[in-house]
Structure formats: C-alpha cells, structure tokens
Amino acid sequence: MGCLPLPVLFLLGAFIGRAFWGNNGMLWGSGIGLATGLLSAGAFIWLLRSDRNKK
C-alpha cells in the first residue's frame, strides 16, 4: 500500500496535464505526479517505521 500513490498520482498528473496543456503538459504533469507520489510514499514509509513511543 505504500507504493500505491506512485502510479495513481503519475496517471492523474498525466491526464490533468494532457487535458489542460497538451503534450508538454502531459510530460510535466506526469513528472510532478511521480515526484509527489515518491514523496508521499516516502512519508508513509517513514511514518510506519518511526517509533512514536519513544520520548
């Protein structure tokens, strides 16, 4: 489940970019979606691995 945002945000960014700005928008949208997916997957994994009980 931690890697699910990668393809979802990649495709969502590509479709939004294509709808509003054509082929160049599709390229930029997919890049932004991929970067956002990587960041959210990394944050999700970091939150799972962090030890919240330590103070």
PDB file of N, CA, C and O in Angstrom:
ATOM      1  N   MET A   1       0.815  -1.202   0.000  1.00  0.00           N
ATOM      2  CA  MET A   1       0.000   0.000   0.000  1.00  0.00           C
ATOM      3  C   MET A   1       0.852   1.258   0.000  1.00  0.00           C
ATOM      4  O   MET A   1       0.369   2.321  -0.389  1.00  0.00           O
ATOM      5  N   GLY A   2       2.080   1.168   0.417  1.00  0.00           N
ATOM      6  CA  GLY A   2       2.918   2.357   0.463  1.00  0.00           C
ATOM      7  C   GLY A   2       3.310   2.867  -0.901  1.00  0.00           C
ATOM      8  O   GLY A   2       3.608   4.051  -1.054  1.00  0.00           O
ATOM      9  N   CYS A   3       3.316   1.994  -1.905  1.00  0.00           N
ATOM     10  CA  CYS A   3       3.699   2.404  -3.254  1.00  0.00           C
ATOM     11  C   CYS A   3       2.494   2.722  -4.135  1.00  0.00           C
ATOM     12  O   CYS A   3       2.677   3.076  -5.300  1.00  0.00           O
ATOM     13  N   LEU A   4       1.296   2.612  -3.631  1.00  0.00           N
ATOM     14  CA  LEU A   4       0.102   2.876  -4.417  1.00  0.00           C
ATOM     15  C   LEU A   4       0.024   4.318  -4.935  1.00  0.00           C
ATOM     16  O   LEU A   4      -0.464   4.516  -6.048  1.00  0.00           O
ATOM     17  N   PRO A   5       0.478   5.333  -4.192  1.00  0.00           N
ATOM     18  CA  PRO A   5       0.393   6.693  -4.731  1.00  0.00           C
ATOM     19  C   PRO A   5       1.233   6.918  -5.985  1.00  0.00           C
ATOM     20  O   PRO A   5       0.937   7.825  -6.763  1.00  0.00           O
ATOM     21  N   LEU A   6       2.266   6.121  -6.196  1.00  0.00           N
ATOM     22  CA  LEU A   6       3.124   6.332  -7.366  1.00  0.00           C
ATOM     23  C   LEU A   6       2.361   6.227  -8.683  1.00  0.00           C
ATOM     24  O   LEU A   6       2.333   7.205  -9.430  1.00  0.00           O
ATOM     25  N   PRO A   7       1.745   5.100  -9.003  1.00  0.00           N
ATOM     26  CA  PRO A   7       1.042   5.037 -10.284  1.00  0.00           C
ATOM     27  C   PRO A   7      -0.213   5.896 -10.323  1.00  0.00           C
ATOM     28  O   PRO A   7      -0.570   6.422 -11.377  1.00  0.00           O
ATOM     29  N   VAL A   8      -0.884   6.043  -9.189  1.00  0.00           N
ATOM     30  CA  VAL A   8      -2.114   6.841  -9.163  1.00  0.00           C
ATOM     31  C   VAL A   8      -1.808   8.305  -9.467  1.00  0.00           C
ATOM     32  O   VAL A   8      -2.449   8.904 -10.331  1.00  0.00           O
ATOM     33  N   LEU A   9      -0.850   8.875  -8.778  1.00  0.00           N
ATOM     34  CA  LEU A   9      -0.514  10.282  -8.987  1.00  0.00           C
ATOM     35  C   LEU A   9       0.185  10.503 -10.322  1.00  0.00           C
ATOM     36  O   LEU A   9       0.027  11.562 -10.930  1.00  0.00           O
ATOM     37  N   PHE A  10       0.948   9.532 -10.785  1.00  0.00           N
ATOM     38  CA  PHE A  10       1.584   9.626 -12.093  1.00  0.00           C
ATOM     39  C   PHE A  10       0.521   9.737 -13.190  1.00  0.00           C
ATOM     40  O   PHE A  10       0.589  10.625 -14.039  1.00  0.00           O
ATOM     41  N   LEU A  11      -0.449   8.840 -13.166  1.00  0.00           N
ATOM     42  CA  LEU A  11      -1.506   8.874 -14.179  1.00  0.00           C
ATOM     43  C   LEU A  11      -2.409  10.084 -14.029  1.00  0.00           C
ATOM     44  O   LEU A  11      -2.817  10.682 -15.025  1.00  0.00           O
ATOM     45  N   LEU A  12      -2.724  10.448 -12.798  1.00  0.00           N
ATOM     46  CA  LEU A  12      -3.566  11.612 -12.575  1.00  0.00           C
ATOM     47  C   LEU A  12      -2.894  12.880 -13.093  1.00  0.00           C
ATOM     48  O   LEU A  12      -3.539  13.707 -13.739  1.00  0.00           O
ATOM     49  N   GLY A  13      -1.624  13.033 -12.817  1.00  0.00           N
ATOM     50  CA  GLY A  13      -0.877  14.190 -13.325  1.00  0.00           C
ATOM     51  C   GLY A  13      -0.799  14.202 -14.839  1.00  0.00           C
ATOM     52  O   GLY A  13      -0.906  15.259 -15.461  1.00  0.00           O
ATOM     53  N   ALA A  14      -0.612  13.024 -15.441  1.00  0.00           N
ATOM     54  CA  ALA A  14      -0.545  12.941 -16.899  1.00  0.00           C
ATOM     55  C   ALA A  14      -1.881  13.308 -17.532  1.00  0.00           C
ATOM     56  O   ALA A  14      -1.911  14.034 -18.526  1.00  0.00           O
ATOM     57  N   PHE A  15      -2.983  12.823 -16.976  1.00  0.00           N
ATOM     58  CA  PHE A  15      -4.300  13.125 -17.541  1.00  0.00           C
ATOM     59  C   PHE A  15      -4.667  14.595 -17.369  1.00  0.00           C
ATOM     60  O   PHE A  15      -5.215  15.206 -18.287  1.00  0.00           O
ATOM     61  N   ILE A  16      -4.373  15.165 -16.215  1.00  0.00           N
ATOM     62  CA  ILE A  16      -4.674  16.583 -15.993  1.00  0.00           C
ATOM     63  C   ILE A  16      -3.813  17.457 -16.894  1.00  0.00           C
ATOM     64  O   ILE A  16      -4.307  18.409 -17.496  1.00  0.00           O
ATOM     65  N   GLY A  17      -2.534  17.137 -16.986  1.00  0.00           N
ATOM     66  CA  GLY A  17      -1.645  17.900 -17.857  1.00  0.00           C
ATOM     67  C   GLY A  17      -2.053  17.813 -19.312  1.00  0.00           C
ATOM     68  O   GLY A  17      -2.002  18.815 -20.025  1.00  0.00           O
ATOM     69  N   ARG A  18      -2.455  16.646 -19.765  1.00  0.00           N
ATOM     70  CA  ARG A  18      -2.891  16.466 -21.152  1.00  0.00           C
ATOM     71  C   ARG A  18      -4.182  17.237 -21.431  1.00  0.00           C
ATOM     72  O   ARG A  18      -4.343  17.827 -22.499  1.00  0.00           O
ATOM     73  N   ALA A  19      -5.096  17.226 -20.463  1.00  0.00           N
ATOM     74  CA  ALA A  19      -6.384  17.895 -20.658  1.00  0.00           C
ATOM     75  C   ALA A  19      -6.230  19.415 -20.762  1.00  0.00           C
ATOM     76  O   ALA A  19      -6.944  20.054 -21.535  1.00  0.00           O
ATOM     77  N   PHE A  20      -5.319  19.991 -20.005  1.00  0.00           N
ATOM     78  CA  PHE A  20      -5.218  21.448 -19.966  1.00  0.00           C
ATOM     79  C   PHE A  20      -4.109  22.019 -20.851  1.00  0.00           C
ATOM     80  O   PHE A  20      -4.259  23.119 -21.383  1.00  0.00           O
ATOM     81  N   TRP A  21      -3.000  21.295 -21.018  1.00  0.00           N
ATOM     82  CA  TRP A  21      -1.856  21.894 -21.697  1.00  0.00           C
ATOM     83  C   TRP A  21      -1.262  21.044 -22.817  1.00  0.00           C
ATOM     84  O   TRP A  21      -0.175  21.367 -23.297  1.00  0.00           O
ATOM     85  N   GLY A  22      -1.907  20.001 -23.243  1.00  0.00           N
ATOM     86  CA  GLY A  22      -1.448  19.211 -24.377  1.00  0.00           C
ATOM     87  C   GLY A  22      -0.301  18.273 -24.024  1.00  0.00           C
ATOM     88  O   GLY A  22      -0.180  17.803 -22.893  1.00  0.00           O
ATOM     89  N   ASN A  23       0.541  18.014 -25.030  1.00  0.00           N
ATOM     90  CA  ASN A  23       1.627  17.034 -24.851  1.00  0.00           C
ATOM     91  C   ASN A  23       2.677  17.496 -23.849  1.00  0.00           C
ATOM     92  O   ASN A  23       3.142  16.697 -23.036  1.00  0.00           O
ATOM     93  N   ASN A  24       3.058  18.766 -23.889  1.00  0.00           N
ATOM     94  CA  ASN A  24       4.024  19.265 -22.910  1.00  0.00           C
ATOM     95  C   ASN A  24       3.446  19.212 -21.506  1.00  0.00           C
ATOM     96  O   ASN A  24       4.160  18.897 -20.554  1.00  0.00           O
ATOM     97  N   GLY A  25       2.178  19.513 -21.367  1.00  0.00           N
ATOM     98  CA  GLY A  25       1.529  19.429 -20.064  1.00  0.00           C
ATOM     99  C   GLY A  25       1.478  18.012 -19.545  1.00  0.00           C
ATOM    100  O   GLY A  25       1.572  17.782 -18.340  1.00  0.00           O
ATOM    101  N   MET A  26       1.328  17.053 -20.454  1.00  0.00           N
ATOM    102  CA  MET A  26       1.319  15.653 -20.041  1.00  0.00           C
ATOM    103  C   MET A  26       2.681  15.253 -19.478  1.00  0.00           C
ATOM    104  O   MET A  26       2.761  14.537 -18.480  1.00  0.00           O
ATOM    105  N   LEU A  27       3.738  15.713 -20.117  1.00  0.00           N
ATOM    106  CA  LEU A  27       5.084  15.415 -19.639  1.00  0.00           C
ATOM    107  C   LEU A  27       5.326  16.047 -18.267  1.00  0.00           C
ATOM    108  O   LEU A  27       5.808  15.377 -17.353  1.00  0.00           O
ATOM    109  N   TRP A  28       4.999  17.314 -18.119  1.00  0.00           N
ATOM    110  CA  TRP A  28       5.185  17.993 -16.837  1.00  0.00           C
ATOM    111  C   TRP A  28       4.271  17.421 -15.760  1.00  0.00           C
ATOM    112  O   TRP A  28       4.694  17.238 -14.618  1.00  0.00           O
ATOM    113  N   GLY A  29       3.039  17.141 -16.111  1.00  0.00           N
ATOM    114  CA  GLY A  29       2.096  16.593 -15.139  1.00  0.00           C
ATOM    115  C   GLY A  29       2.512  15.226 -14.638  1.00  0.00           C
ATOM    116  O   GLY A  29       2.387  14.930 -13.450  1.00  0.00           O
ATOM    117  N   SER A  30       3.007  14.390 -15.541  1.00  0.00           N
ATOM    118  CA  SER A  30       3.450  13.068 -15.100  1.00  0.00           C
ATOM    119  C   SER A  30       4.705  13.161 -14.234  1.00  0.00           C
ATOM    120  O   SER A  30       4.863  12.391 -13.287  1.00  0.00           O
ATOM    121  N   GLY A  31       5.588  14.091 -14.549  1.00  0.00           N
ATOM    122  CA  GLY A  31       6.780  14.295 -13.712  1.00  0.00           C
ATOM    123  C   GLY A  31       6.432  14.796 -12.327  1.00  0.00           C
ATOM    124  O   GLY A  31       6.975  14.325 -11.328  1.00  0.00           O
ATOM    125  N   ILE A  32       5.519  15.759 -12.274  1.00  0.00           N
ATOM    126  CA  ILE A  32       5.086  16.282 -10.980  1.00  0.00           C
ATOM    127  C   ILE A  32       4.331  15.216 -10.199  1.00  0.00           C
ATOM    128  O   ILE A  32       4.504  15.094  -8.986  1.00  0.00           O
ATOM    129  N   GLY A  33       3.495  14.445 -10.888  1.00  0.00           N
ATOM    130  CA  GLY A  33       2.776  13.357 -10.222  1.00  0.00           C
ATOM    131  C   GLY A  33       3.716  12.290  -9.687  1.00  0.00           C
ATOM    132  O   GLY A  33       3.507  11.765  -8.593  1.00  0.00           O
ATOM    133  N   LEU A  34       4.747  11.969 -10.452  1.00  0.00           N
ATOM    134  CA  LEU A  34       5.730  10.980  -9.997  1.00  0.00           C
ATOM    135  C   LEU A  34       6.486  11.488  -8.770  1.00  0.00           C
ATOM    136  O   LEU A  34       6.690  10.745  -7.810  1.00  0.00           O
ATOM    137  N   ALA A  35       6.900  12.752  -8.805  1.00  0.00           N
ATOM    138  CA  ALA A  35       7.619  13.318  -7.655  1.00  0.00           C
ATOM    139  C   ALA A  35       6.730  13.365  -6.421  1.00  0.00           C
ATOM    140  O   ALA A  35       7.181  13.050  -5.320  1.00  0.00           O
ATOM    141  N   THR A  36       5.478  13.753  -6.594  1.00  0.00           N
ATOM    142  CA  THR A  36       4.541  13.794  -5.474  1.00  0.00           C
ATOM    143  C   THR A  36       4.285  12.390  -4.927  1.00  0.00           C
ATOM    144  O   THR A  36       4.191  12.201  -3.715  1.00  0.00           O
ATOM    145  N   GLY A  37       4.173  11.410  -5.821  1.00  0.00           N
ATOM    146  CA  GLY A  37       3.984  10.023  -5.389  1.00  0.00           C
ATOM    147  C   GLY A  37       5.177   9.491  -4.617  1.00  0.00           C
ATOM    148  O   GLY A  37       5.015   8.792  -3.617  1.00  0.00           O
ATOM    149  N   LEU A  38       6.372   9.821  -5.080  1.00  0.00           N
ATOM    150  CA  LEU A  38       7.574   9.388  -4.361  1.00  0.00           C
ATOM    151  C   LEU A  38       7.639  10.018  -2.973  1.00  0.00           C
ATOM    152  O   LEU A  38       7.971   9.346  -1.996  1.00  0.00           O
ATOM    153  N   LEU A  39       7.324  11.301  -2.887  1.00  0.00           N
ATOM    154  CA  LEU A  39       7.346  11.972  -1.589  1.00  0.00           C
ATOM    155  C   LEU A  39       6.295  11.405  -0.641  1.00  0.00           C
ATOM    156  O   LEU A  39       6.579  11.182   0.535  1.00  0.00           O
ATOM    157  N   SER A  40       5.092  11.172  -1.140  1.00  0.00           N
ATOM    158  CA  SER A  40       4.053  10.647  -0.257  1.00  0.00           C
ATOM    159  C   SER A  40       4.330   9.205   0.151  1.00  0.00           C
ATOM    160  O   SER A  40       4.042   8.829   1.287  1.00  0.00           O
ATOM    161  N   ALA A  41       4.883   8.386  -0.747  1.00  0.00           N
ATOM    162  CA  ALA A  41       5.241   7.019  -0.387  1.00  0.00           C
ATOM    163  C   ALA A  41       6.372   7.018   0.637  1.00  0.00           C
ATOM    164  O   ALA A  41       6.361   6.228   1.581  1.00  0.00           O
ATOM    165  N   GLY A  42       7.349   7.909   0.449  1.00  0.00           N
ATOM    166  CA  GLY A  42       8.440   8.018   1.420  1.00  0.00           C
ATOM    167  C   GLY A  42       7.960   8.472   2.780  1.00  0.00           C
ATOM    168  O   GLY A  42       8.417   7.968   3.805  1.00  0.00           O
ATOM    169  N   ALA A  43       7.030   9.434   2.795  1.00  0.00           N
ATOM    170  CA  ALA A  43       6.470   9.902   4.062  1.00  0.00           C
ATOM    171  C   ALA A  43       5.672   8.796   4.743  1.00  0.00           C
ATOM    172  O   ALA A  43       5.722   8.653   5.965  1.00  0.00           O
ATOM    173  N   PHE A  44       4.940   8.019   3.960  1.00  0.00           N
ATOM    174  CA  PHE A  44       4.158   6.921   4.520  1.00  0.00           C
ATOM    175  C   PHE A  44       5.067   5.870   5.148  1.00  0.00           C
ATOM    176  O   PHE A  44       4.805   5.404   6.257  1.00  0.00           O
ATOM    177  N   ILE A  45       6.121   5.499   4.454  1.00  0.00           N
ATOM    178  CA  ILE A  45       7.061   4.505   4.980  1.00  0.00           C
ATOM    179  C   ILE A  45       7.790   5.048   6.207  1.00  0.00           C
ATOM    180  O   ILE A  45       8.011   4.320   7.174  1.00  0.00           O
ATOM    181  N   TRP A  46       8.164   6.335   6.164  1.00  0.00           N
ATOM    182  CA  TRP A  46       8.830   6.942   7.309  1.00  0.00           C
ATOM    183  C   TRP A  46       7.917   6.941   8.533  1.00  0.00           C
ATOM    184  O   TRP A  46       8.371   6.665   9.643  1.00  0.00           O
ATOM    185  N   LEU A  47       6.632   7.247   8.337  1.00  0.00           N
ATOM    186  CA  LEU A  47       5.692   7.233   9.458  1.00  0.00           C
ATOM    187  C   LEU A  47       5.476   5.827  10.007  1.00  0.00           C
ATOM    188  O   LEU A  47       5.299   5.651  11.212  1.00  0.00           O
ATOM    189  N   LEU A  48       5.489   4.828   9.131  1.00  0.00           N
ATOM    190  CA  LEU A  48       5.336   3.456   9.596  1.00  0.00           C
ATOM    191  C   LEU A  48       6.541   2.981  10.398  1.00  0.00           C
ATOM    192  O   LEU A  48       6.396   2.244  11.374  1.00  0.00           O
ATOM    193  N   ARG A  49       7.724   3.405   9.985  1.00  0.00           N
ATOM    194  CA  ARG A  49       8.933   2.924  10.631  1.00  0.00           C
ATOM    195  C   ARG A  49       9.321   3.724  11.856  1.00  0.00           C
ATOM    196  O   ARG A  49      10.115   3.250  12.669  1.00  0.00           O
ATOM    197  N   SER A  50       8.787   4.921  12.013  1.00  0.00           N
ATOM    198  CA  SER A  50       9.201   5.738  13.153  1.00  0.00           C
ATOM    199  C   SER A  50       8.629   5.168  14.448  1.00  0.00           C
ATOM    200  O   SER A  50       7.513   4.649  14.475  1.00  0.00           O
ATOM    201  N   ASP A  51       9.383   5.271  15.478  1.00  0.00           N
ATOM    202  CA  ASP A  51       8.977   4.767  16.780  1.00  0.00           C
ATOM    203  C   ASP A  51       8.340   5.920  17.547  1.00  0.00           C
ATOM    204  O   ASP A  51       9.037   6.799  18.054  1.00  0.00           O
ATOM    205  N   ARG A  52       7.044   5.911  17.628  1.00  0.00           N
ATOM    206  CA  ARG A  52       6.316   7.007  18.258  1.00  0.00           C
ATOM    207  C   ARG A  52       6.248   6.874  19.775  1.00  0.00           C
ATOM    208  O   ARG A  52       5.864   7.825  20.456  1.00  0.00           O
ATOM    209  N   ASN A  53       6.610   5.719  20.316  1.00  0.00           N
ATOM    210  CA  ASN A  53       6.504   5.512  21.751  1.00  0.00           C
ATOM    211  C   ASN A  53       7.714   6.047  22.511  1.00  0.00           C
ATOM    212  O   ASN A  53       7.645   6.229  23.727  1.00  0.00           O
ATOM    213  N   LYS A  54       8.810   6.297  21.822  1.00  0.00           N
ATOM    214  CA  LYS A  54       9.992   6.833  22.482  1.00  0.00           C
ATOM    215  C   LYS A  54       9.817   8.327  22.717  1.00  0.00           C
ATOM    216  O   LYS A  54       9.215   9.039  21.913  1.00  0.00           O
ATOM    217  N   LYS A  55      10.360   8.780  23.841  1.00  0.00           N
ATOM    218  CA  LYS A  55      10.309  10.212  24.133  1.00  0.00           C
ATOM    219  C   LYS A  55      11.650  10.702  24.590  1.00  0.00           C
ATOM    220  O   LYS A  55      11.806  11.887  24.884  1.00  0.00           O
TER     221      LYS A  55
END
